Amino acid sequence: MEEKARAHLIVSGRVQGVCFRAATQKAAAIFGLYGWVRNKHDGTVEAIVEGSKKDVISMINWCREGPPISRVEKVDVTWQDYHGEFSEFGIHY
């Protein structure tokens, strides 16, 4: 059985106004992940990502690069208990 995982991400750098949320949603679909992504008032992007641990790690690595127009400086990752509460990966506003 595949190990399930959940990660809380805070992505810093030039990550707002560069389609980071939409690109993250597309990447989550490719990796088969669930959760959400949103802009924070401090200029960072926050996400909760759930799925297989292998795919969550792939998503974390993707976030370290982001879409071509972004400039990611740092990704803070906090591992959390898997809840399985999401049915999709959404953009929160």
N, C-alpha and C positions, 0 to 999 in steps of 0.2 A: 504494500500500500504506500502511496505517495505521501510524504510528510507535508502537512499544511503549515502555512506560516502567515503572519501578519506583521507589517512594518508601517510605522509612522515616519514620514519623511518631511523634512524642511529643506527646501532647495534655495540657496542664496546665490546672488549675482545678478546679471541682467536676464531676469526670468519673467518679467511682466511686460506686456505689450509686444511680445515676440511669438505669440501663439503657443506658448509652453503648455497651457492647459489642454488645448485641443490636440496637440501632438502627444501629450501624455495619455489622453484618452485613447487615441489610435494605437499607441504602443501597448497599452493595457489589453486592448482587444487582440492584438497579435500574440501576446503572451498568455491570453486566456485568464486574465486577472479581474478581480472585482474590487470595488471601493469607490473612492472619489478624489478629486483634486480641486483646489481653490487658491485664489490669490489672498494673501494676507495684507493688512494695512501697512506693515513694515517693509513691504517690497519683496518679501519672500513668497514662495509657493509651497503650500502644504498638501500632503496626500496621505491617504490611508490605502494600503494595498494588501489584498488577500489572495491567496491561491497556493499552488504548490511552492514549496520553499525554493526549488530550482528556478521557477519563473519569477518569484518575488526578487531573488538575487539578480536575475537578468534585468528586471525593471529598475532596480537600484543602480545597476551599472549603466543602463540607458539614461537615467536621470543625471548621471555624472557628466554626460555629454549634452543631452537635450537636443532640441531642434537646431538646425544650422545657424539661425540668426541669434540664438541665445548665447550667453557666456556664463556658464555655471562656475561658481567659485567654490562652493561647498555643498555637500549633501549630508545633513545630520540624520542618522537612522536610529530609531528606537524600536527594538523588537518587542512585540506585544503578543498576548495570547490570541490564538486564532479563534474567531467567533463564527464565521460563516454567515454573517448577517446580511450580505449584499447579494443582489441578483443581477447587478450590472456595474459598470464603472462610469460614474457620472461626473459632471462638472458642477460644482457648487458656486453660487454667486453671492 
